[in-house]
């Protein structure tokens, strides 16, 4: 059996699968552990695997392979991945971000390798990119990206048919690219001010506009001009990031997912496309933005895609 693990700044989800062609079963999800020692996330995963096995009548010892799709960035320690994820590790930006720990990293791969025969860890957007290329909206595309707009903002990149990884598995962290000078409190969990994530991520929307993202979108749908202007501003920032990806890497297709985008895709997709269309047409003319073909399950199938 295989365990498929999806780690985000908000939740951790675990599913099981017999092989890469079998359906996922027994999905369990709960808020990401952020208190206690910095191995809390790894221990949470081990517990969720056991609970999922018990629920499905599966022998836990039969789970030998684990794919972990996780929000990054990562730090390599003795060749094994630890999380340096701003929405999980509170020590990176300090107390101003309000996370209930002072972790600089969260131990991840080492505890999993003590139990499982095979462990593969990838950035969640990179894993989602692989899933979208295999089963979703990026099938047949050799110059593409997957972008998640959720608690954070992540990107997986493929150029000339090759998925990009980088020296520490951190290629694609465009959510931490600077798009504005900001001294009005738009603090990212990474410690930067004025980067994409500080301005448009799900938790940034709540901080900037003093109400959760879903309330901002609901108010805009009800005709609130201030909320509509806020959404236009979010799309300008995200649109600039998407344009920069296309201009830098000559991409032909970008698949978008994540909770902020997915639940508001009918509003956001045309606004994002408008931020790209007609701008340096030689680069953008054939670039297409599409919703994730795997929809809300992209995170689960992202982990499965790691286990070929």
VOLUMFI-793621 format. One line per 10 residues: number of its first residue (from 1); for each residue x, y, z of N, C-alpha, C. Coordinates in Angstrom, 2 decimals, m for minus. Last residue first. Layout:
REM VOLUMFI-793621
NUM) X,Y,Z,X,Y,Z,X,Y,Z | ...
***
This chain:
REM VOLUMFI-793621
308) 5.29,6.75,m8.64,5.42,5.83,m9.78,6.50,4.80,m9.49 | 4.61,8.67,m6.68,4.89,7.29,m6.31,4.88,6.31,m7.47 | 3.74,11.20,m7.12,5.15,11.05,m6.71,5.56,9.59,m6.58 | 1.05,11.13,m7.52,1.90,11.27,m8.70,3.38,11.08,m8.38 | 0.06,11.21,m4.93,0.05,9.93,m5.64,0.97,9.96,m6.85 | 0.29,13.95,m4.38,1.12,12.99,m3.63,1.18,11.65,m4.34 | m1.63,14.87,m6.22,m0.25,15.32,m6.31,0.68,14.34,m5.59 | m4.02,13.90,m5.33,m3.42,13.22,m6.48,m1.98,13.69,m6.72 | m4.38,15.76,m3.25,m4.32,14.33,m2.97,m3.63,13.58,m4.11 | m4.43,18.22,m4.64,m3.42,17.97,m3.60,m3.27,16.50,m3.28
298) m6.65,18.00,m6.32,m5.32,18.07,m6.92,m4.23,17.78,m5.87 | m9.27,17.99,m5.66,m8.50,16.80,m5.29,m7.05,16.86,m5.77 | m10.54,20.18,m6.70,m10.18,20.24,m5.29,m9.38,19.03,m4.83 | m9.28,19.67,m9.99,m10.15,20.39,m9.07,m9.63,20.40,m7.65 | m7.88,18.61,m12.01,m8.19,17.72,m10.90,m8.98,18.41,m9.79 | m7.41,20.74,m13.70,m8.27,19.67,m14.17,m8.69,18.71,m13.07 | m7.50,24.06,m12.63,m6.91,22.73,m12.44,m7.88,21.65,m12.87 | m8.41,26.40,m15.21,m8.60,25.83,m13.87,m7.95,24.44,m13.80 | m5.90,28.13,m17.19,m7.01,27.18,m17.08,m7.18,26.74,m15.62 | m4.52,30.43,m19.44,m4.78,30.13,m18.03,m6.00,29.22,m17.96
288) m2.15,30.33,m22.05,m3.53,30.10,m21.63,m3.57,29.82,m20.13 | m0.33,31.97,m24.55,m0.33,31.50,m23.16,m1.77,31.45,m22.65 | m0.04,33.09,m27.01,m0.45,31.69,m26.96,m0.46,31.12,m25.55 | 0.74,35.77,m26.38,m0.37,35.48,m27.29,m0.91,34.06,m27.14 | 2.94,36.47,m24.83,1.71,36.07,m24.14,0.60,35.58,m25.06 | 5.08,37.21,m26.44,5.28,36.23,m25.38,3.97,35.67,m24.85 | 4.05,39.01,m28.22,4.95,37.98,m28.74,5.18,36.88,m27.72 | 2.67,40.85,m26.64,1.93,39.76,m27.30,2.83,38.67,m27.84 | 2.86,42.49,m24.22,3.97,41.89,m24.94,3.49,40.63,m25.66 | m0.36,41.99,m23.36,0.87,42.56,m22.82,2.07,41.82,m23.39
278) m2.60,40.66,m24.22,m2.20,41.87,m24.92,m0.94,42.52,m24.42 | m3.40,39.23,m21.11,m3.75,39.37,m22.53,m3.30,40.72,m23.09 | m2.94,39.61,m18.35,m1.91,39.04,m19.21,m2.16,39.34,m20.68 | m5.12,40.51,m17.04,m3.84,41.08,m16.63,m2.70,40.62,m17.52 | m7.12,38.93,m18.05,m7.06,40.31,m18.52,m5.75,40.99,m18.13 | m6.75,36.61,m16.55,m6.44,36.58,m17.98,m6.30,38.00,m18.53 | m7.71,37.53,m14.09,m6.29,37.19,m14.24,m5.88,37.17,m15.71 | m10.42,37.86,m14.74,m9.65,39.01,m14.28,m8.14,38.75,m14.42 | m11.23,35.24,m15.42,m11.20,36.30,m16.45,m10.42,37.53,m16.02 | m10.70,33.96,m12.81,m10.04,33.55,m14.05,m10.08,34.64,m15.12
268) m12.30,35.08,m10.73,m10.87,35.34,m10.81,m10.27,35.03,m12.17 | m14.98,34.24,m11.00,m14.65,35.66,m10.92,m13.19,35.90,m11.26 | m14.74,31.50,m11.08,m15.54,32.15,m12.12,m15.28,33.66,m12.15 | m13.26,30.85,m8.78,m12.63,30.77,m10.10,m13.43,31.49,m11.19 | m13.50,30.70,m6.09,m13.87,31.97,m6.72,m13.42,32.03,m8.18 | m12.55,28.34,m5.20,m13.89,28.71,m4.75,m14.39,30.01,m5.39 | m9.97,28.35,m6.35,m10.97,27.38,m6.77,m12.39,27.81,m6.39 | m8.42,30.45,m5.19,m8.78,30.46,m6.61,m9.99,29.58,m6.88 | m8.39,29.62,m2.49,m8.82,30.97,m2.85,m9.25,31.01,m4.31 | m7.47,26.90,m2.67,m8.81,27.22,m2.16,m9.28,28.62,m2.55
258) m5.98,25.67,m5.72,m5.90,26.24,m4.38,m7.24,26.83,m3.97 | m5.05,26.34,m9.16,m5.85,25.68,m8.13,m5.65,26.37,m6.80 | m4.42,26.54,m12.62,m4.57,27.21,m11.34,m5.48,26.42,m10.41 | m2.02,26.07,m15.15,m3.18,25.50,m14.44,m3.22,26.11,m13.05 | m0.90,27.59,m18.00,m0.80,27.61,m16.54,m2.11,27.10,m15.97 | 0.93,27.24,m21.00,m0.29,26.94,m20.24,0.01,26.97,m18.75 | 3.31,28.03,m22.13,2.13,27.96,m22.99,0.83,27.76,m22.21 | 6.05,30.19,m21.23,5.09,29.13,m20.95,3.91,29.19,m21.90 | 8.63,31.45,m21.03,7.96,31.21,m22.32,6.94,30.07,m22.20 | 9.83,32.27,m18.71,9.97,30.86,m19.08,9.29,30.49,m20.39
248) 9.36,35.03,m18.41,10.66,34.46,m18.06,10.87,33.09,m18.67 | 6.71,35.43,m19.17,7.77,36.17,m19.84,9.15,35.56,m19.59 | 5.37,33.73,m17.37,5.25,33.52,m18.81,6.40,34.19,m19.55 | 6.10,34.89,m14.91,6.41,33.49,m15.19,6.39,33.22,m16.69 | 5.03,37.46,m15.24,6.48,37.29,m15.07,6.91,35.85,m15.34 | 2.29,36.87,m15.32,2.95,37.44,m16.49,4.47,37.23,m16.41 | 1.95,35.97,m12.68,1.73,35.05,m13.80,2.40,35.57,m15.07 | 2.52,38.36,m11.27,3.34,37.17,m11.06,3.19,36.19,m12.23 | 0.48,39.97,m12.26,1.88,40.33,m12.52,2.79,39.13,m12.32 | m1.75,38.64,m11.23,m1.55,38.72,m12.67,m0.13,39.09,m13.03
238) m1.47,39.12,m8.50,m1.33,37.76,m9.00,m1.08,37.75,m10.51 | m1.90,41.96,m8.60,m0.68,41.38,m8.04,m0.45,39.98,m8.58 | m4.42,42.14,m9.81,m3.27,42.84,m10.40,m1.97,42.24,m9.90 | m5.98,40.69,m8.03,m5.74,40.13,m9.36,m4.60,40.85,m10.08 | m6.05,42.42,m5.85,m5.46,41.09,m5.69,m5.09,40.51,m7.05 | m7.46,44.56,m7.04,m6.08,44.74,m6.60,m5.36,43.41,m6.41 | m9.96,43.38,m7.43,m9.20,43.85,m8.59,m7.73,44.03,m8.24 | m10.60,43.01,m4.74,m10.37,41.84,m5.59,m9.62,42.23,m6.85 | m10.92,45.70,m3.96,m9.91,44.86,m3.31,m9.58,43.65,m4.17 | m13.07,46.48,m5.52,m11.77,47.11,m5.76,m10.65,46.29,m5.14
228) m15.03,44.90,m4.28,m14.72,44.69,m5.70,m13.36,45.29,m6.05 | m15.07,46.07,m1.75,m14.63,44.69,m1.89,m14.27,44.38,m3.34 | m16.09,48.58,m2.48,m14.78,48.49,m1.83,m14.22,47.08,m1.94 | m18.60,47.98,m3.52,m17.59,48.56,m4.40,m16.19,48.45,m3.79 | m20.62,45.31,m3.23,m19.80,46.18,m2.40,m18.62,46.69,m3.24 | m22.21,43.41,m4.52,m22.15,44.76,m5.05,m21.33,45.75,m4.25 | m22.10,40.83,m3.80,m23.31,41.54,m3.40,m23.30,43.00,m3.83 | m19.58,40.11,m4.54,m20.69,39.55,m5.31,m22.00,40.27,m5.01 | m18.18,41.41,m2.49,m18.03,41.86,m3.87,m19.18,41.37,m4.73 | m18.96,39.82,m0.32,m19.34,41.23,m0.35,m19.23,41.79,m1.77
218) m17.75,37.41,m1.03,m19.21,37.48,m0.89,m19.69,38.93,m0.97 | m15.05,38.13,m0.92,m15.64,37.74,m2.20,m17.17,37.79,m2.16 | m14.84,38.66,1.83,m14.50,39.70,0.85,m15.16,39.38,m0.49 | m15.50,36.19,2.90,m16.39,37.32,3.15,m16.11,38.47,2.18 | m13.38,34.62,2.13,m14.70,34.30,1.59,m15.69,35.43,1.83 | m11.22,35.79,3.55,m11.29,35.91,2.10,m12.70,35.65,1.58 | m12.29,37.47,6.59,m11.80,36.32,5.82,m12.03,36.51,4.32 | m11.24,40.82,7.33,m12.30,39.82,7.26,m11.80,38.69,6.37 | m9.29,42.79,7.11,m9.96,42.60,8.41,m11.21,41.73,8.31 | m7.66,43.06,4.98,m9.00,43.61,4.84,m9.89,43.33,6.06
208) m5.19,41.95,5.70,m5.23,43.26,5.04,m6.61,43.90,5.08 | m5.78,39.46,6.87,m5.05,40.47,7.63,m5.22,41.85,7.02 | m7.16,38.13,4.80,m7.80,38.35,6.10,m7.11,39.44,6.89 | m5.17,38.11,2.85,m6.44,38.81,2.59,m7.13,39.12,3.91 | m3.27,36.47,4.03,m2.96,37.89,3.85,m4.22,38.69,3.59 | m4.40,33.96,3.91,m4.28,34.57,5.23,m3.92,36.05,5.13 | m4.34,33.65,1.06,m5.58,33.59,1.82,m5.48,34.24,3.18 | m2.18,36.09,m0.55,m2.47,34.76,0.00,m3.73,34.81,0.87 | m1.53,38.72,m1.33,m2.73,38.08,m1.89,m3.06,36.71,m1.32 | 0.69,39.86,0.04,m0.37,40.72,m0.46,m1.64,39.99,m0.87
198) 2.52,37.96,0.74,2.13,38.92,1.77,0.92,39.74,1.36 | 2.90,36.71,m1.73,2.17,36.01,m0.68,1.70,36.96,0.41 | 4.43,38.62,m3.16,3.11,38.20,m3.63,2.29,37.60,m2.48 | 5.92,41.03,m0.85,5.97,39.95,m1.83,4.54,39.49,m2.15 | 5.81,42.98,1.10,5.58,43.38,m0.27,5.78,42.28,m1.29 | 8.35,41.86,3.21,7.19,42.72,3.07,7.05,43.09,1.60 | 9.54,38.74,4.61,9.53,39.80,3.60,8.26,40.64,3.71 | 9.16,36.66,6.33,9.83,37.84,6.85,9.89,38.99,5.88 | 7.61,34.60,5.59,9.04,34.43,5.33,9.85,35.60,5.88 | 5.05,35.45,6.01,5.63,34.55,6.99,7.10,34.30,6.79
188) 4.94,38.95,5.18,4.85,37.54,4.82,5.47,36.69,5.94 | 3.16,41.79,5.99,4.30,40.96,6.37,4.04,39.52,5.99 | 2.04,44.54,5.43,1.88,43.33,4.63,3.11,42.43,4.82 | 2.30,46.99,6.76,1.97,45.80,7.53,1.77,44.53,6.73 | 3.03,49.03,5.06,1.74,49.11,5.75,1.33,47.80,6.40 | 5.05,49.29,3.33,5.37,49.56,4.72,4.09,49.67,5.55 | 6.20,47.96,0.38,5.07,47.99,1.30,5.57,48.25,2.72 | 6.61,47.83,m3.01,7.18,48.37,m1.79,6.04,48.52,m0.80 | 5.85,44.78,m4.78,5.48,46.11,m4.30,6.39,46.51,m3.15 | 6.69,42.30,m5.48,5.87,42.99,m6.46,5.52,44.41,m6.01
178) 9.13,39.77,m5.07,8.64,41.09,m4.68,7.84,41.72,m5.81 | 8.36,36.34,m4.55,8.97,37.38,m5.37,8.33,38.71,m5.03 | 7.12,34.29,m3.29,7.97,35.15,m2.46,8.77,36.14,m3.29 | 5.84,32.91,m5.25,5.01,33.59,m4.26,5.80,34.50,m3.34 | 7.75,31.52,m6.59,7.44,32.86,m7.08,6.52,33.62,m6.14 | 9.32,29.14,m6.22,8.75,29.90,m5.10,8.50,31.36,m5.50 | 10.52,27.52,m8.13,9.10,27.85,m8.28,8.51,28.66,m7.15 | 12.72,25.31,m6.46,12.39,26.06,m7.68,10.89,26.30,m7.74 | 13.54,23.84,m4.26,12.74,25.03,m4.02,12.42,25.84,m5.27 | 15.35,21.78,m4.05,13.95,21.45,m4.30,13.00,22.61,m4.17
168) 17.83,22.92,m3.82,17.23,22.37,m2.60,15.78,21.98,m2.78 | 18.41,23.62,m6.48,19.45,23.00,m5.65,18.91,22.37,m4.38 | 15.69,22.70,m8.74,16.62,23.59,m8.07,17.49,22.88,m7.06 | 13.48,21.69,m10.37,13.59,21.42,m8.93,14.50,22.41,m8.21 | 11.23,21.50,m13.09,12.35,22.19,m12.45,12.31,21.96,m10.94 | 10.57,19.02,m15.44,10.11,19.67,m14.22,11.32,20.25,m13.49 | 10.74,19.26,m18.88,11.49,18.92,m17.65,10.95,19.72,m16.48 | 9.66,20.14,m21.25,9.30,18.81,m20.79,9.99,18.37,m19.51 | 10.52,22.75,m21.44,11.07,21.76,m22.37,10.82,20.34,m21.89 | 9.66,23.20,m18.09,10.17,23.84,m19.30,10.84,22.78,m20.15
158) 7.53,23.62,m15.43,8.02,22.63,m16.40,8.42,23.37,m17.67 | 6.97,24.32,m11.98,7.39,24.75,m13.31,7.89,23.60,m14.15 | 4.69,25.35,m9.47,5.50,24.27,m10.04,5.75,24.57,m11.49 | 4.18,27.62,m6.83,4.30,27.42,m8.27,5.16,26.19,m8.55 | 1.99,29.13,m4.34,3.09,28.26,m4.77,3.03,28.00,m6.26 | 0.99,31.00,m1.68,1.03,31.02,m3.15,2.24,30.21,m3.59 | m1.12,30.00,1.10,0.05,30.62,0.50,m0.09,30.62,m1.01 | m3.77,29.24,1.17,m3.19,29.87,2.35,m1.93,30.61,1.98 | m3.81,29.78,m2.33,m4.49,29.22,m1.17,m4.02,29.96,0.07 | m3.21,29.09,m5.37,m3.55,30.33,m4.65,m4.42,29.91,m3.49
148) m0.82,27.43,m7.24,m1.82,27.31,m6.19,m1.96,28.65,m5.48 | m0.09,26.69,m10.53,m0.06,27.74,m9.51,m1.16,27.48,m8.51 | 1.95,24.97,m12.75,0.79,24.87,m11.87,0.97,25.94,m10.80 | 3.00,25.50,m16.13,3.14,25.71,m14.69,1.83,25.36,m14.00 | 4.90,24.61,m19.11,3.69,24.87,m18.32,4.03,25.10,m16.86 | 5.65,23.04,m21.69,6.07,24.36,m21.22,4.91,24.93,m20.39 | 4.52,20.73,m22.58,5.92,20.66,m22.17,6.44,21.98,m21.62 | 1.42,19.11,m22.36,2.12,20.40,m22.36,3.53,20.24,m21.82 | m0.03,16.78,m22.08,0.50,17.10,m23.40,1.26,18.40,m23.47 | m2.04,17.98,m19.45,m1.64,16.83,m20.26,m1.18,17.30,m21.64
138) m2.95,19.87,m17.72,m1.66,20.12,m18.36,m1.16,18.93,m19.18 | m5.24,19.16,m16.36,m5.36,20.16,m17.42,m4.06,20.46,m18.15 | m4.55,15.74,m15.45,m5.37,16.95,m15.41,m5.26,17.85,m16.62 | m2.81,13.60,m15.28,m4.24,13.32,m15.26,m5.12,14.56,m15.50 | m0.14,14.56,m15.70,m0.48,13.15,m15.91,m1.98,12.95,m16.09 | m0.08,17.23,m15.16,0.48,16.78,m16.45,0.08,15.33,m16.75 | m1.18,17.21,m12.60,m1.91,17.87,m13.67,m1.38,17.47,m15.05 | 0.90,15.88,m11.24,m0.43,15.29,m11.31,m1.25,15.89,m12.45 | 2.99,17.71,m11.55,3.13,16.35,m12.10,1.77,15.67,m12.23 | 1.84,19.89,m10.18,2.21,20.01,m11.60,2.32,18.63,m12.23
128) 1.77,18.83,m7.63,0.51,19.09,m8.32,0.74,19.27,m9.82 | 4.52,18.81,m7.12,3.79,17.55,m7.16,2.45,17.72,m7.88 | 4.95,21.57,m7.18,5.67,20.70,m8.12,4.94,19.36,m8.25 | 3.35,22.37,m5.06,3.03,22.85,m6.40,3.74,22.04,m7.47 | 4.59,21.09,m2.89,3.22,20.74,m3.26,2.85,21.22,m4.65 | 7.85,19.71,m3.21,7.02,20.90,m3.06,5.62,20.61,m3.58 | 8.17,16.30,m2.16,8.27,17.35,m3.17,7.45,18.55,m2.73 | 9.57,13.31,m1.05,9.02,14.60,m0.66,9.23,15.59,m1.80 | 9.20,9.91,m0.71,9.54,10.98,m1.65,8.81,12.24,m1.24 | 10.32,6.96,0.73,9.69,8.25,0.99,10.15,9.24,m0.08
118) 10.17,3.56,1.43,10.41,4.55,0.38,9.63,5.81,0.71 | 9.72,2.27,3.88,10.82,1.84,3.01,11.17,2.89,1.98 | 9.08,4.00,6.97,8.67,3.56,5.64,9.88,3.27,4.75 | 10.36,4.71,9.45,9.27,3.73,9.40,9.02,3.16,8.01 | 12.34,6.52,9.08,12.56,5.52,10.13,11.50,4.42,10.07 | 11.28,8.26,7.26,12.20,7.22,6.76,12.52,6.17,7.82 | 9.89,9.97,8.94,9.15,9.10,8.02,10.03,7.97,7.51 | 11.92,11.35,10.29,11.03,10.44,11.03,10.26,9.51,10.12 | 13.13,12.70,7.93,13.87,11.75,8.77,12.94,10.83,9.57 | 11.26,14.55,6.81,11.61,13.31,6.11,12.27,12.28,7.02
108) 10.81,16.62,8.96,9.80,15.90,8.19,10.28,14.55,7.68 | 10.95,19.28,11.26,11.52,18.01,10.83,10.45,17.20,10.11 | 10.63,22.54,10.41,9.87,21.42,10.95,10.46,20.14,10.39 | 12.60,25.42,11.40,12.24,24.35,10.47,11.35,23.34,11.20 | 12.25,27.24,13.38,12.87,27.71,12.14,12.67,26.69,11.03 | 9.60,27.63,15.68,10.38,26.75,14.82,11.00,27.53,13.67 | 8.12,28.69,17.71,9.31,29.43,17.29,10.21,28.59,16.39 | 4.50,28.90,17.58,5.76,28.19,17.78,6.91,29.09,17.35 | 1.95,29.87,16.71,2.18,29.45,18.10,3.43,28.61,18.30 | 2.10,32.93,14.80,2.08,31.47,14.85,2.52,30.99,16.23
98) 2.18,35.74,14.53,1.18,35.14,15.40,1.12,33.62,15.40 | 3.83,37.50,13.27,2.93,36.72,12.42,1.92,35.90,13.24 | 5.40,38.57,15.25,4.46,39.45,14.57,3.46,38.69,13.70 | 7.29,36.71,16.17,5.98,36.79,16.83,4.96,37.64,16.09 | 8.94,35.58,13.07,8.86,36.03,14.45,7.44,36.22,14.95 | 9.48,34.49,10.65,9.12,35.91,10.67,9.00,36.46,12.07 | 10.43,31.97,11.68,11.03,32.62,10.50,10.74,34.11,10.49 | 9.11,30.73,13.75,10.36,31.41,14.06,10.93,32.20,12.90 | 6.87,29.34,12.88,6.71,30.69,13.39,7.98,31.43,13.69 | 6.10,27.43,10.26,7.24,27.68,11.15,7.24,29.13,11.62
88) 3.84,27.62,8.61,3.92,26.57,9.62,4.96,26.91,10.68 | 4.08,29.52,6.71,2.77,29.41,7.35,2.69,28.28,8.36 | 6.74,29.22,5.77,6.36,30.40,6.56,5.02,30.30,7.26 | 8.63,26.36,6.12,7.39,26.86,5.53,6.86,28.02,6.35 | 10.77,24.63,5.89,10.98,26.00,6.33,9.81,26.82,5.79 | 10.98,21.22,6.66,10.16,22.32,6.18,10.63,23.64,6.77 | 13.64,19.12,5.54,12.88,19.72,6.62,12.09,20.88,6.03 | 14.87,16.28,3.82,14.08,17.51,3.80,13.49,17.84,5.16 | 18.28,15.20,3.98,16.85,14.94,4.20,16.10,16.27,4.34 | 21.00,15.66,3.96,20.39,15.09,2.77,18.90,14.81,2.88
78) 21.50,16.94,6.34,22.03,15.58,6.15,21.33,14.88,4.99 | 18.90,18.87,5.48,19.77,18.61,6.61,20.20,17.14,6.53 | 17.58,21.30,3.40,18.20,19.97,3.44,19.13,19.88,4.64 | 14.52,22.91,3.60,15.93,22.96,3.98,16.44,21.53,4.00 | 11.95,24.24,1.49,12.60,23.16,2.20,14.02,23.56,2.58 | 9.17,26.67,1.61,10.40,26.05,1.12,10.89,24.92,2.00 | 6.38,24.50,0.77,7.78,24.77,1.07,7.94,26.19,1.62 | 3.81,22.15,1.20,4.19,23.55,1.05,5.63,23.72,1.49 | 4.16,18.85,m0.14,4.17,19.79,0.99,4.47,21.21,0.55 | 3.46,15.62,m0.55,3.32,16.87,m1.29,3.16,17.97,m0.25
68) 4.89,12.60,m0.28,4.55,13.78,0.52,4.61,15.02,m0.38 | 4.29,9.20,m0.47,4.54,10.42,m1.23,4.04,11.60,m0.43 | 5.54,6.18,0.66,4.85,7.41,1.05,5.28,8.54,0.12 | 5.35,2.69,0.99,5.74,3.82,0.15,4.89,5.04,0.51 | 4.31,0.79,2.68,5.76,0.85,2.54,6.24,2.09,1.79 | 1.89,m0.56,4.47,2.20,0.74,3.86,3.72,0.91,3.84 | 1.64,m2.81,5.94,1.62,m2.98,4.49,1.90,m1.68,3.75 | 1.46,m2.08,8.55,2.77,m2.55,8.10,2.82,m2.77,6.59 | m1.26,m1.55,8.89,m0.33,m0.43,8.75,1.04,m0.85,8.23 | m3.65,m3.29,7.10,m2.52,m3.50,8.00,m1.53,m2.34,7.83
58) m6.86,m1.85,6.85,m5.58,m2.11,6.20,m4.51,m2.29,7.27 | m9.43,m0.92,7.39,m9.12,m2.32,7.60,m7.84,m2.76,6.92 | m9.86,1.78,7.28,m10.05,1.02,6.03,m9.77,m0.47,6.19 | m9.26,2.63,9.85,m10.58,2.92,9.30,m10.90,2.06,8.09 | m6.59,1.92,10.01,m7.57,1.29,10.89,m8.98,1.47,10.35 | m5.48,3.65,8.08,m5.40,2.20,7.91,m6.45,1.49,8.76 | m5.99,6.09,9.33,m6.60,5.80,8.03,m6.59,4.30,7.76 | m4.41,5.85,11.61,m5.86,6.00,11.75,m6.58,5.69,10.44 | m1.83,5.67,10.48,m2.36,4.57,11.29,m3.87,4.64,11.40 | m1.72,8.19,9.21,m1.58,6.96,8.42,m2.17,5.79,9.20
48) m1.93,9.86,11.44,m3.01,9.86,10.45,m2.93,8.64,9.54 | 0.54,9.32,12.72,m0.74,9.01,13.39,m1.88,8.92,12.37 | 2.32,10.31,10.80,2.39,8.90,11.21,1.08,8.46,11.88 | 1.54,13.02,10.78,1.40,12.18,9.58,1.40,10.71,9.96 | 2.25,13.81,13.38,0.85,13.89,12.94,0.61,13.00,11.73 | 5.00,13.56,13.25,4.25,12.67,14.14,2.77,12.67,13.79 | 5.51,15.66,11.43,5.87,14.28,11.09,5.10,13.29,11.95 | 4.63,17.83,12.96,3.97,17.53,11.70,4.27,16.09,11.28 | 6.39,17.82,15.18,4.95,17.60,15.38,4.24,17.24,14.08 | 9.01,18.32,15.45,8.68,17.10,14.71,7.18,16.82,14.75
38) 9.36,20.49,17.08,9.31,20.74,15.64,9.22,19.46,14.81 | 6.99,20.25,19.85,8.31,20.16,19.24,8.21,20.25,17.72 | 4.11,22.43,20.08,4.98,21.37,20.57,6.34,21.41,19.92 | 2.10,23.26,17.17,2.53,23.45,18.56,3.39,22.26,18.97 | 0.97,22.76,14.76,1.87,23.92,14.85,2.32,24.21,16.27 | m0.45,20.57,12.42,0.11,20.72,13.76,1.12,21.87,13.78 | m3.15,21.53,10.36,m1.71,21.27,10.46,m1.21,21.53,11.88 | m6.36,20.06,10.89,m5.48,21.24,10.86,m4.02,20.86,11.07 | m6.97,17.07,8.90,m7.11,17.86,10.11,m6.15,19.05,10.04 | m8.30,14.25,7.18,m7.72,15.59,7.14,m7.94,16.28,8.48
28) m8.28,11.26,5.32,m8.45,11.90,6.62,m7.71,13.23,6.58 | m9.62,9.06,2.92,m8.99,10.35,3.18,m9.33,10.87,4.57 | m10.05,6.40,1.84,m9.85,6.68,3.26,m9.23,8.01,3.60 | m8.35,6.09,m1.33,m9.36,5.69,m0.36,m9.01,6.27,1.01 | m7.93,6.72,m4.79,m7.57,7.02,m3.42,m8.71,6.62,m2.49 | m7.82,4.09,m7.28,m8.42,5.27,m6.66,m7.92,5.47,m5.23 | m4.79,3.09,m8.98,m5.96,2.79,m8.16,m6.54,4.07,m7.56 | m2.43,3.60,m10.19,m3.61,3.57,m11.06,m4.89,3.31,m10.29 | m0.44,3.41,m8.34,m0.66,4.72,m8.94,m1.84,4.76,m9.90 | m1.94,1.35,m5.73,m0.89,1.66,m6.70,m1.29,2.95,m7.40
18) m3.60,1.53,m3.50,m2.89,0.28,m3.74,m1.75,0.48,m4.73 | m3.61,4.30,m1.28,m3.84,3.76,m2.61,m3.02,2.49,m2.77 | m4.91,6.69,1.10,m4.23,5.45,0.77,m4.53,5.06,m0.67 | m4.29,10.01,2.43,m5.11,9.02,1.72,m4.27,7.79,1.47 | m4.28,12.80,4.53,m3.66,11.51,4.22,m4.70,10.63,3.53 | m3.58,16.25,5.01,m4.51,15.21,4.57,m3.72,13.96,4.20 | m3.42,19.11,6.98,m2.69,17.93,6.53,m3.73,16.88,6.17 | m3.95,22.68,6.54,m4.36,21.32,6.86,m3.33,20.30,6.39 | m2.63,25.19,6.24,m3.88,25.09,6.97,m4.19,23.68,7.42 | m0.35,24.90,4.78,m0.28,25.76,5.94,m1.52,25.67,6.81
8) m0.28,21.35,3.95,m0.43,22.77,3.66,m0.33,23.59,4.93 | 0.50,18.28,2.69,0.76,19.19,3.80,0.60,20.62,3.32 | m0.66,15.20,1.92,m0.73,16.58,1.43,m0.59,17.50,2.63 | 0.29,11.95,1.14,0.24,12.97,2.18,0.28,14.36,1.54 | m0.54,8.70,0.65,m0.44,9.97,m0.06,m0.69,11.09,0.94 | 0.85,5.52,0.94,0.21,6.64,1.64,0.50,7.91,0.86 | 0.27,2.33,m0.48,0.93,3.62,m0.54,0.14,4.64,0.27 | 0.84,m1.20,0.00,0.00,0.00,0.00,0.88,1.26,0.00
***
